[in-house]
Amino acid sequence: MKKIFAAITAITFFISALSAFDWPQTELNEGSISSDFAQNKGGLLSPSMIFSDPAEVYNVENGHLLLTMHSNEDEGDFFPTALGTSVIIAHNDNLISVYANLDDESLEKTETSVPKGQKLGSTGNTGWQEVHSSLEFQILDSKKSSALNPKVLMNRLENETAPAITKIMIQNKEGQFFNLNDTKFFPSGMYRVYAKRDAVIVPYKTNLTMNGVTVDQISYDTISQENNKIYVSGKKKYTSSDVYPNSELILLGEAMFSKGKATFGIAVQDFLNDTKQLTYIVTAY
C-alpha cells in the first residue's frame, strides 16, 4: 500500500467534521460478517472486515478518491494481502477506506470528490479470499500507520453475536499448556491466556483479573505497525504469532500466577458491551 500512503500525502482537502460512518453495504444483519477485523488470516492479524454475501458497495463517508487498483496490481507492504480490484477513498482525520474484491465491470465512474452513500460498484472475485464474491473492507489511519476496526466508526448492528469464551488454555514460558477446565493446580510463573478461536467473531476487548485486580487488557479495535511487525496492544504489544499461536486459539492476555491460591477472572466484551465472564479458583506451586 505504499502508493496509498504516498497519495494521501500529496492530496490536501477540506471536508466536514467526521461523523458516524455508514456501512458499505445495506440490509445488514447478524450474519452479514463472515470474518471480523483482527481475525486470523494465514497466521496474521487481518486488517479487513469481510462480508458474507455479494452486494452493491457504497462509500461510507464524504471523501476524496485516492486511487483505484485493478486485478491485484498493487499488493500492500503495510498489511500483506491481495485485495484485487479496489477503490480507496481518503476522509477527514487521516482516515482511508478501502473497498476490495470488487468486480471490474461494475465499477462506477467516480469523480475526485466522493459523497457519502455514492455507489462504487459491486463485489466480485478479484481478491484472494476464502469466501468469494464478498466485500473486503478496511479503515486505515495513514498518520499512525494503523488499521481501525470499522465497528468503531459504524452504527452498531442489532443482535450482534457476542464472542464466547471456551476451552481456556494457559501457556508458560516453556511452551507447556494447561487447560483450566481440567487443571487448577500448576507451576507458578507468567502465563499467556488463550481461548478457543471463533472462525468469525473476534472480541472487542478482553480483561484478565487476579483476585479482582486487572492484570491485562487487550483491545482488538486497532492493529498497528512497528519495525515491520503488526500488533494489538495490551500491557505490551502482541504480534500476530502471539495472538494466534495456532489455528485453534486466540490470545486473551498475560497473567502472573504467584504461589498460592487465587481467584482468576476472564471477561470478553463485544461492541454492544455484552460481556461474558468466567472465574477460576486456581493454585500455583
N, C-alpha and C positions, 0 to 999 in steps of 0.2 A: 503494500500500500504506500510505497514511497511517493508515487505520483499523487496520491490523495493528499498527503500532508504537504507536499510541495505546492499543490494547487491552493490549499487553504491559505498559505502564507502570501500568495500572490493576489488574493482577492480581498478587497475591502468592501464591506457592505453594512447597511444600517437597516435593521428590521425591528419590529415591535418587540416588546419585552416578552420573555419566554413564558408561555402558559402551559397548561397540560397538553401533551401531545395527543393527537388522535391515534387510534390503531391503524395499521397499514392495510387491514382487511376489515370487511364488515361482517355482520352476522356471526359474531364470535360467541363461543360458549366454553364450557368446562373442558371439552375435548379438542379445542381448536389448536392447542400447542402439542407438538409431537416431541419436542426436545427443548428444555428450559435453557436459559442463559447459565453458563458455567457448568454445563453438563459435560461428561466425559466424551470427548470426540477424538478417537485414535490415541488415547492416553494424554490428551491435552485439555486444558480448560477452554471450552468453546466460548467465544465472544458473541455467538449467534443465538437468537431465538428462532426455532424452526417451526413453522406452522404445519398443520396436519393435511389440509386439503388444497387442491388447485383453486385459485381465486384471482379476481382482479386486485390490483395493488395500487394504493393511493399514498400520496405524500402526507406525512404525519404533522408537519408544521411549516409555516411560511419559511422560505429559504431561497438559496441560490444554487443553481446546478453547478457542481464541480466538474463532473465528467461522467461519461457512460462507457462502460467496459463491455467488450463482446468476446464470447467464446473463450474464456479463460486466458485472455491476452495479458492479464496482469495478476500474478499471484503475490499475495502480500508477504512482506518480511515481518511486519509488526505482529500479525497473528497468522501463522501458516494455514491457509485454507484456499480451496479452489472455489471461487464464488460464481463462476460462469458469467453470463450476461447480467450486468448490474447497473443500477442508477445510484449515483452518490450525490447527496444534497447537503450543503452547509447551512447551518442555522445559527441563531444567536448563541452567545456564551461558549463559543468554540466547539459546538456540537456538530456532528456529522451523522446523517442517517444513511444506511447502506441497504439497498433492496436487491437481493441477489437471487440467482436461479430463475431469472426471467426468460420469457420466450422472446427471441429476437424480433419475430414478425409482429408481435403485439405491442412493441414499444411505441408510446405516443410521442408526437413531436413536442419537445419541451423547450420553452424559452429560458433565458438566463434566470429570470425571476420565476420561482415556482410557488404558487399559493398553496396553502394548507387544503387538503382534500382533492388536489388535482390527481387525476388518474395517470399512472405512469406506465401501465402495461398489465400483462397477466403472467402468472407463473409458468415455468417451462421445465425443461430437463437439461439445462446447460451447465449447472453446477455439479459438484461431486457430493452427493448426499446418499444416505441410506434410504431416505424417504424422497421419492422423486415427485416432480410437478408441484412442489410446495415452496413457499417463500422462506428464504433465509434472511433474517433481518438483524441489523446491528445498529447500535448507537455508540459512536466513538467521541472521545474528548481529545481533540488534536493538541491542545495545550499541555495536558497532563499525560499524553501517550497512554491512554487507558480506554477501556470499553465499559459502558454502563449497562446495567440490566435495564432493558426497555420498560419493565414494570415500574421502575422508579418514576418515570415520566408519564406513564399512561394512566387513564382512568382504570380503576380496579374492575376486574371481571367478577361477575357474580358467581357464587358457588365454586370458587377456586378450590381445587383439591389440595388439602393440607398435606405436607410431607409426613410420612410415617417414620418412626424410629424403631427399628427391629434389628435383631442379631447384633447386639453391641459387642464389639471386639476391642480389646486394648492391646497395644504392641509396645514392648520395651525396646531399649536401645540395641539390644542384641537381636532384635527381629522376632522374638518369641511372642505369639499371640495367646490371649486368654479370652474366652467367651464368658462375659459377665452373667449370662443366663445360666451357666453351668458352674462357674468357678467364682467364689467370693473370697478366696484366700490365695495370695500370690506374693512374690517378692516386692519389696519397696523399690521406689525409683520413679523416674519420669516415663510417662506413657503417652502415646498417641491414642486417641479415642476415635473409633470408626463405627459407622452404622452400615447396614445393608443399603447399597445404592439402588435407587429407583431409576428405571430406564428413561423416564420422562422428567420427573419433578426434582428440582434442586431447592433446598431450603433457602429462605431469605436470610435468616440469622440462626446461629447456634449459640448455646450458652452452657458452660460447664461450671458446676459449683462443687466445692468441698466443704462440708459442714456449714452450708448456707452462704459461703463466700465465693464470689465469682473468680474463677482461676483462668478462664479463657473464653473468648467470644470470637466467632468468625462471621463476617458479613459477606454473603455471596451476592453483593449488589454491584461490585466493581472488580474488574480484572485489570491489573496494572502491569507495567513492564519496567524492568531494571536490569542492566547488564545482560541483555538478550534473554532474560528469563521472565516468564509471566507468572503472576501470583495473585492470591487473595490474601487479605490481611486479618490476622487475629492478634494474639500477643506478639507474634512475629509474622514474617512473610512466608506464606506457604505456597510452594510451587506446585505445578501440575502433578509431579510424581509424589509429592506429599499428600495432596488431596485425593488422588486416585492411585493407590499402590497396586491395584489390580482392577479388573473389570467389575468386581462384585462389591467393593467398599467405597465409602465417601468419608472424608475427614470431618469430625465434629470439633476437634481442638486437641490441646495437650493438657495433661494434669499430672501433678506430682502426688504420688501415693506414699506418704510417710508411714513409718512403722506404727502399728496400732489400728484400732477400729475407726472407721469414718463413714459419714453419710455422703455418698457421691450422687450428684444430681445432673441430669441431662435435660435440656429443653431445646426444641426445634420450632421455629416460628415461620409462618408464611406472610405474604404481603397484606393479608386481611387481619393480621395479628392473632390468627388462630394458632395456639401453641400446644404442642404435645410434650408431655413430660414423663420422665422415668426417674426413679430413685432406687439406689442400691446401698445396702449396708455391706461394706467390704472390710477386709482385714489384710493389711500388708505386714510382712515379717522381714 
